[in-house]
Amino acid sequence: MLQVQQLVKHFGGIQAVNGVSFEILAGECVALIGPNGAGKSTCFACIAGQYPATSGHIVWNGQVLDKLSPRARLQHGAARTFQVAQVFEALTVLQNVQLATQARLALHAPFSFISGFKNLDSQSREPARALLEQTGLLALAHQDALSLPYGAKKRLELALALAANPQLLLLDEPAAGLAEQERRSLMQLVKKLTGQGIAVLYTEHNMDAVAGVADRVLVLIQGRLAAEGSFEEVSRDSTVRSLYLGAGLVEGVGHA
């Protein structure tokens, strides 16, 4: 279980996150949404370890993560992706996942990416191919990552996160920059991961990547948790409709 307890983050006199609390269970897919400037990216960054919280606690399976680095959080089973896909563009798709798998095997020991490149093609080949099949990238295994279309790069970044064998997956706007069909396909893949017992927390602006995907939706407005529930429940909330979603947008949203 992920527990976010009275999370506060200030930047000087600016209160970006102000007393946010929620829980996520294993196998649950939860979306964190809100208007620009609502604090959702800051909240997400605190959970991922990018920012230290001003106060409050982040607890994962009984382990307090507050002062742990992103690498240390990964050791405890929490992996993340970024809004703009981060992959090793000089490598092939398969080599990307082979390297990520090797890094996971060395998580509890010193690891050098330079040494990791040595004999890379012979290392962790079958586990890497299995991850590419899972993410729909096996046919592109030997293509350079640099030449991938952006939707495939998003899938590859997800495969890199899954190479860490996480129990908590933090996705920063996984559908950003994707066309509608690409969003639908990727979010269906994300939803399937919860069937493996993985807890998923993701931020998102595209409501068609939330409706029909998230088991539960958290809405941040002005740094506070304004609503929580299913997409249908939060979309009926008067504050959420007036300050964020709007009646017209909600009625026009399809399901992934």
N, C-alpha and C positions, 0 to 999 in steps of 0.2 A: 504493500500500500504506500502511495505517495501522500504525505500530509504537508500542506502548506499552512503554517500557523501564524496568523497576524503579521503577514509580511508587509514591511514598510521599506521604501526606497526613496531617499531624498537626493537631489542634485543641488547642493547649495540650498536656496530657499524654495526650490521647486519640489513639490510632493508628487512624484510620478506614480507611486503605489502607496496606498494608505490603508493598512489593516486588512489585507486580503487573506481569507482562509478558505480552503477547500481540500477535499480528499479525492484520490483516484484509486480504484481497486484494480487488481490484476485482471487482465482481459477486458478492461473498459476503455472505450475510445471517447475522449473528451476534447471538445473544441473550446478554445479561448478566443473570444471575439470582442469587438468594440470599435468605436470610431477612432480616427486618427487622434493621437494624443491622449488616449484613454488610459495608457499605462500597460497595455497587454504585452508589448515587446519588452518593456523593462521587467515586468513580472516574469516572463519567459526566460529572459537573460539571467535573472537572479537564480531561477531554478536550475538552469544549465551550468551556472558557475561563471558566466561571463562578467557579471557584476556582483560585488558583495552586497548583501542586504544591509540596510541601515539598522533594522531590528526585525525580530520575528525569527521563525525557524522553518527549515525545510528538512523533512525527515522521510527517508526512503527505507522501507522494511526495517524500521527501528534504528537505522543509522542516521545520525544528524549530519547533514551535508553542508551546513552553513559555511564552514571555513575550508572546504575541500576544493581543490582545483578541478577543472573539467576532466583531466586525465584520471584523477583519483575518483571522481564520480563514475567514470567509465569502468574503473575497476570494481565498483559496486553495482554495475549493471545498468547504468544510465547513459544512453547514447543519444546523439542529437544530429540533426541536419540544419542547413542554413537557408535563408530566404533566397540567396543566389547560390546555385549549386556549386559545391566545392569538390572537385575531383582532380586527379593527377593527369593533366592533359598530355604530358609527354609519354604516357604509357598507353598500352592497349586497354580495352575494357576488362579483359580477363586479368591482366597484370595489376590493374587497380585493385581488384578484389583479392587477388593473391597477396598483395602487399598488406592490405587491411587485415586479412586473416592472420598473416605472420605477426603483425603488430599486436593482435589480440592474444596470440600464444605467448607473447613476450610482455604482456601487461604488468606482470608481477616481477619483472626483471628488467635491467637496463636494455634499451632497444635503440639501435642506430638505423635510420633509414638508409644510410650509405651501405652498411653491411646487409641490410634487408634487400637491396637490389641485386646482390650477388646470387647467382643461380636462381633468380626469381622464377623463371619459367618452369622450374622443376618442383617448386614449393607450393603446397596446399592447392594443387590443381583441381582435384575433384571437389573439395568443399567450395571452392570458388565457382566452379561450373554449376554446382547445385544452387548457389545463390543467384547466379545469372539466370538460370531456368526459372527460379521462383519469381524473379522480378521482370521476366519477359525479355531478357537481353542476351540469351544464349546465342542467337543468330548473329549478334554483333560482337562476339567475344574477341575477335582478332582485329577489330577496327580501332583506330586510334581514338582516344577519348576526345581529343581536340576537335575532331570532325563530326562528333555526334550532334544530332539535332537536340534542341534544349530539353525537350520532353524526355529523351533518352538519358541525358545528363542527370535529370532529376531522379530517374529510376536508378541510375548508377550510384548516385550519392546515397540513396536509400539502401542499396546493396552494401555499400561501404559501412553504413551504420549497423546493418544486420550482421555483418562479419564479426562484430564485437560480441555477438550472442547476447543482446541486451534483454533485460526484463522490463525496462522503462525506456520508451522511445519518445524523444522530444523533437517534434517537427516544426520548424519555423516556416510558416506559409508554404507548405509542400506543393500547393497548386499554383503558386504565383508564376505568371508568365506563360501559362499553358492555355491552349485552346480548350473549348468546352469538352470535347470528346476525350482529349488527353487528361483533363482534370478528372473526368468521370472514371476513366480506366485506372488512373493512379490511386484515387481515393478508394476504389473497390479493393485494390491490392492492400492498401493501408488497413481497411476494415478487416480483411482476412487475417491480418497479423494478430488481432486480438483473440482469434480462435486458438492461437498457440499460447495464450495466457499472458501475452505482452500487454502492459499498460501503455496507452498512447495518449499523449497530450500534444495538441497542435494549435497553432495560431492560424487564422485565415481571414481573408477579406471576401473571398468568393463564397456567397451563401449556398451555391449549388454544390460546393465541396463540404458543406456542413449538414444541410438537410439530407436525411436518409443515410448519413455516414456516422455522425457523432451520436453515441448513446446519451450523452449529456452535454449541454452547452453552458459555458460560463460567460456572462456578459460584463465586461469592465467598462465603467463610465466615470470619468474624472478620478481615476485611480482607485475606485471602490467597486466591489462586486455588487452590481445593480440587480442581477437576476440570475437564476440557475434552474435548469430543468431540461426537458426535451426541446428540440428546435421549435416544435409547435407551441409548447408552453411559453418559452421566452419571447416568441414572436407575437404572442397575444398580450404581453406585458405592456401597459400603457407608456411607461417610462422608456422602455426599449424602442417602442414604435415611434415615439415622438422625437427622441434624441439620437436614434441610430438607424434602425431598419426602415421605418416608413411603411405605411400600409401598402403602397403600390409595389414596393420591392418584395415584401413578404408574399403577397398573393401571386407574384410572377415567378417565384423560385421553384425549380424542379428538384427532383431527388437524384442523387448520384447512383 
